[in-house]
């Protein structure tokens, strides 16, 4: 019979995630820029009297951009670890990873404008 882990053990499993968030927020300028945008959207949404459905859409968009930026950073760090010198394939990988963030940010910006205007 499998024992259930105590709550404290489960709580400790979040420590690496919090460490990752702290690293992103303190060392990655682009992540910080996205956090500022998130704060702006939250403040604007507070004044706009949005429906719960619109908040859900905005939260999903904000999360998508932050997740894309976090994954982009992780991919870049893996590339730098594996291939510290310039390599054209690594550049392509980093460019594609950055493009994913751009796609998420543009789609979220368009969605945000639509949510606030309609």
N, C-alpha and C positions, 0 to 999 in steps of 0.2 A: 504494500500500500504506500503510495507516494505521500510524503509529508508536505503540507502547505507551508511555504516560506513565511516567516514572520513579516509583518508590515514594514519593519525597519529595514529588512533586507531588500524588499521591493522598493522602498524609498531611496535606498542607496543606488539602485540601478539608474536613477535619474541624474546622478552626479555627472557622468560624462556628458550628458545632453546639456546640462546647465553650463558646464565648462566650455562646450562648443559654442553655445550662445554668447557667453562672455567673450570668447576669442573673436567671434565674428563682430561683435559690437565694439570691441576695443582695438581691433587691428585691421579691419576691412572697411575702407572708406566708402565703397559702393554699398555695402550692407547698411552702413550708417545713413547714407543718403536715402535708401529705401525706407529705413525706419522713420526718418523725418517725414517722408511722404505718407507713411502709414499714420503718423501722428496728425498730420494735416487733414487726412481723410476722416479720421475719427472726430476731430474738432468740427470740421465742416458738417459731417453727418449729424453731430449733436445739435447743431443749429437748424438743420434741414427737416427735422421731424420725419425721418424715414420710417417706412414700414419694416416689420421684422424680415420680410422677404428681401427687401433691398439691403438690409444689414447683412443678411446671410450671403448675398451676392458679393458685397464689398469685402467681407471677411474672407471669403474664398479667394477672391482676387488678390488681396493683400498677402494671404498665406502662400499663394502660388508664386508670387514674385520673390518673397523671402526664401522660400524653399529652393527656387531656381538659383538664386544668388548663393545660397549655402552650398548647393551641389556644385555650382560653377567653381567656387572657392576650393572645395574638396578635390575636384578634378584637377585644377591648376596645381595644387600642392602635390598630388600624386605624380603628375607629370614632372614637376621640378625635382622630386625625389628620385624618380626613375631615370630621368634624362636631364641632368643639370645644365649641360651645354645646349646651345641652340640646335634644334632639329626641325626640319620642315613639317614632319608629321606631327610633332608635338605642337607646333604653331597651329596647324589645322585643328587639332583636338581642342586646343584652348579657344580658338576662334568659334568653333561650333558650339562649345559650351557657353561662351559669352552670348552667342546668338540666341540660345534658349532663354537666357535672362531677358534679352531685348524683346523677344516675342511675348514673353509673359508680361513684361512691363507695358508694352504697347497695347496688348489686348486688355490689360487691366485698366489702363488709362482711358481707352475708348469705352469700356464697360462703365467705368466710374462717371464719365461725362453723361452717358445715357441714363444711369441711375439718378443722377442729380437733376437732369433736365426733364425727364419724362416721368 
